């Protein structure tokens, strides 16, 4: 039995122990469901949580006279994490492929942005392209990994999902704007409006425990963007990178940066949809009924 199967078996055993308590009352059921929601979210954040721990841990404890640069250690540690997730079957190879694509997409943007002074990586390193240490691509991979894992863990389906082609147009325009606004108008307000028009009537359907729940897609996307912004504040406080406003000492990243993460997260979401194709919730219920009757 591999590690993934052992974890599933242990979770199933704990569920057998806790389920009688959850069934004692409606409120017990709600508490248990909320606990499962938090545990699944934490498990989905495995890659991101490990990366954040590395950023903060090396900031606090990395020796100043170490023979290996902190940034280079982060590259090697990130590679080890990704390889371990695949070897232990905690991440699928098709998911890893689209996450790697987002890794490349993010690295290209990083090279461009650092060349234009949007932010800098102040510490020395050997494993870098221009001003960009290679560990930075893994920070984008964390977002893709979270979306892929949450899609599976919560068995996510959708209500009134927009046409597939329209989301690709939105993602393409969002990525292009990260470059083009340095030379022309910034269209991000229009992109926010377009995303609201596309997702305004759409809902996530997710299953924390046994009962499907639903949430407006816009709310879900904004919540994910908020938590990425919080993680970014921890990352900059740990000196992983700094913005021009932080050269004289750390200050909180402006809340407006949450908009950039919202657009980047949309790009990751679209890429992950290549392997987790959006399924209509009604269609999913019909399939479930057919499987149950078979």
N, C-alpha and C positions, 0 to 999 in steps of 0.2 A: 504494500500500500504506500503510495507516494505521499508527500507532505500535504498536498492539497486535499487528498481523500481523508487523511488523518484529521485535518482541521475540520472538514465537513462532519466527520463522525463524532468528533468531540462537541461540536456545536449542536448536533442532533441529540446527543446524550444530555447536554445541559437543557435543551428545550423540553425533553421528556420530564426532567425534574421540575422545571419552572412552570410548565403549562398548567398544572392543576391550580397553582396560585393565581395565574392570570385569569382563569375561568371562574374565580370566586365571585367577582363582581365586574360590572362594566368599567369601573374606574381602574381596577387592577389590570384589566385588559388594555386600557389606554396607556397606563404606565409601562406595561411590558412592551407594547408596540413602540412606544417612544424610545425605550431602551434599545430595542432591536434596530430602530431607525438610526440611532447614534452609533451603534456598533458597526452597522453596514457602511455608514458614512466614513467612519474611522478606517475600516478595512479598505475602502475605495481610495482613501488618501495615503495608502501605504508608501508608494513611491514619493509623493510630495512630502509626506511627513518625515521620511528618512532623509530626503534632500535638505529640508529645513533644519533638521537636527544636525546635519553635517555643517551647514552654513554657520549656525549659532555655535556649535561645539568647537569648530576649528577657530572661530573668532576668539573664543574665550580661552582656549587651551593650546593652540598651535604654537610651538616654540619659535621664538624670533630667529634663532640661529639654526633652524632645521635645514638639513641638506636638500630637502625637497620643498619646493614652493607650495604654499597653501593651495593656490589655485590649481596647480598640477595634481596635488593629492585629490582635490575635489573631482577632477576629470577621471582619475583612476577609480575612485570610490563610486562614482556614478556609473561607470562601465560595469563594475562588479555588481552593483545593485540590479542593473538591467539584465545582466547575464544570469543572475540568481533567480530573478522573477521568471525568466523563460525556462531555466533548467528545472525549477521546482514546479513548473506548470501553473504558476500563479498569474501568468499573463500568456495570452495566446499569440502565436506567431503572426497571424494576420493582423491582430491589434498592434503588435510591435512594429509591423511594417508601416501602418498609417501614422503611428506615433513617431517613427523615425522620419517620415515625410514632414511632419509638423516640426520636428527637431531641426531639419534642414531649412524649412521656411523661416523659423525663428532665428537661426544663425545668420542667414542672409540679411535679415532685417537688422540684427544686432550689428553686423559689420557696417552697414549703411548708417545706422543711427549714431554709433560711436564716432564714425568719421565726420559726422555733422555736429558733434558735441552735445547730443541729447543727454547722454550720460557717459560715465567712464568707469573702467575697472582699474583701481589705483594701485594694485599690488603687482609685483613682477611675476612672470611665469614663462615657461618655454612652450607649453602646449596651447598655442593660441594662433588665431588668424588675425593679423593686423592688431587692433586694440581689443580683440574679443577672446578671452579664455574659452577653451572648448567645453568647459562644464556648463556654460550658459545655455547651450542647446537642450541640455537635460532638464533645465527648469521649464522650458516649453513642453518637453516630453511629459513632465509631471501632470500638466493640465490635460494632455491627451490621454494619459494613463487613467486619470481620475474619471474622465467622461466615459471611457470604454468600460471601466470596472463598474461604475455606477449603473450603466445601462444594463449590464448583466445581473448585478446583485439585486436590483429592484424590479427586474423584468419590465422595463419601461416600454410603454406603448403611448400612442398619441390620439388626440381628438382634434380633427380639422387641421392636420399637418399641412403646411403650404406645399405647393408644387415643388418637386425636388429641384428642378432647374432654377427656380426663383431664388432658392437659398444659396445655390452656387454663384449666382450673379451677385448677391449681397456679399458673400465671402470674398469673391474676387475684387469687388470694388473696395471693400474694407482693407484688404491687403495692399492694393495699389495706392490707397490714400496715405498709408504710412510712409510712402516714399514721395508721392507727388505733392503733398502739402508743403514740402520744403521749397517748391518752385512755383506753386500756384495756390489757388484757394483750397482751404481745408473743408472737405464736404462731410465731416463726421456727423454734423447735425442732421444732414439729409440721410445719412446711413442709419442713424438712430430712428428717424421717422420711418424709413423703409422697413426696418426690422419690426417696428411697432405695427405697421400695416400688415406685414406678413404673418407675425406671430400673435397679433392682438386677439384673435379668436381661437388660438390653439391652446391645448392643455397637455401637460404630462399626466400620464396615469402610471402610478408606481405602487409597489406592494411591499411595505415594510415588514408585514407579518403575513396574515392570511386574507386581509381585506384590502382590495385595491383602493387607493386614495388618488386624488387628483389635485393639480396645482396649475394655475395659469403659466404658460411657458415663459412669458416675460418676467414674472416674479421669480421663477426658478433660475433663469439666466442671470438676473440681477443679483440674486443671493450668491451664486457661484462667483460672480465678479467681485462682490464685496469681500468674500473670504480670500480671494486671490490678492486683493488690494491689502488686506490685513497681513497676509504672508509677505507681500512686497515690503511693507514697513519693517517687518522683522529682518528681512534680507538686507535692506539698506542699513538698518541699525547694526547688523553684524558685519558691515563693511564689504559685503560681496560685490556691490557696485554702488555708485553714488551719483546723484543728480547735481547739476551746477549749484542749486540752492543749498546743497549739503556740504560744500567744500570747506566751510568754516566751522563745521560741526553738524551733527545729525539733527534734522528736523523732520517732522512727519511728512510723508508723501501726500501731496494735495489730493483731495477726494476726486478731483477731476480726472486723475489717472485711472480711476475705476472705469471710465468710459473707454479708455484704450484697452483695458483688459476685457471689457465686455465684447469689443470687436474681435480681439485676438481669440477669445474663448469661442466665439461664433465660428471662426475659421477652424479651430480644432474640432468643434462639434460637427461641422460639415465633413471633415476628413474622416472622423470616426464613423459617420453614417455610411461610409463605403463598405464597412464590414458588419455594422449593426444597422441594417436598413430599417427606417422608420416603419412601424406596423400600426395600422389603425386599431384602436382599442376594441371596436365592435368586431372586426375581423379576428382579433386574438381570442375574444370570447367564443366565437363560433368554432374556431379551431380547437379550443379547449374542450368545448362540448362534444365535438366529434371524437377527440381522443378519449374522453371519459366514457362515451357510449361504445367505443370499439372493443 
